[in-house]
Amino acid sequence: MENNEKSIDDEIIDQLIKRVTEMEKKAEKIQDYTPHFEALKEIFKVFLVRYNKESAEQIAAIAKMNIAYPAEQIQKQQVETRSILEAIRKALPIKLKYSLDFKSKGVLIALAVIFIYLASATGLIIYLWKENTHLEAVEVKFRMIKQVAPEIGLWADTTYLNNPGLAEKMVTKFESEEAAKKTRAKIRHTYTSK
């Protein structure tokens, strides 16, 4: 047990010796700042002399001010100033006159024309877009007919190319005959079901 305590004591002493030597090394590295402190001391002396001089000037300027100037006199000057400004305003009346001169009328007319043009162009674009969609649908239907029944598609195509007016009359005639057939069929169906 004594051996164990001696070894612990020796170890502690060794660590203390190491720390003391490290501290001695650090103590040697610390710089001497006394010259810097002396320079700062001189700077503060100059600053304090200058500060005291400026503050004395400010105190003298404040002492010269007339603090006893009555508030009533200030208000009286404000009222006088307002009355002078009112008199100036009445003497120099400002009238605003709104009118359209020749140049501004031209600009307004040009803007109106541009607006009308843009509105009509927009309407035309929308109309043509709808018509184009309708024509695309008709074209697809006609191409389908040509694929299923090429003879009927060729007959419709040549009839229209040769005489568009006649083709339109034929379509109207076919549609009216078809409508008449449907009407007759409805009537028959109605009487036969009773």
Disulfide bonds with the S-S distance in Angstrom:
none
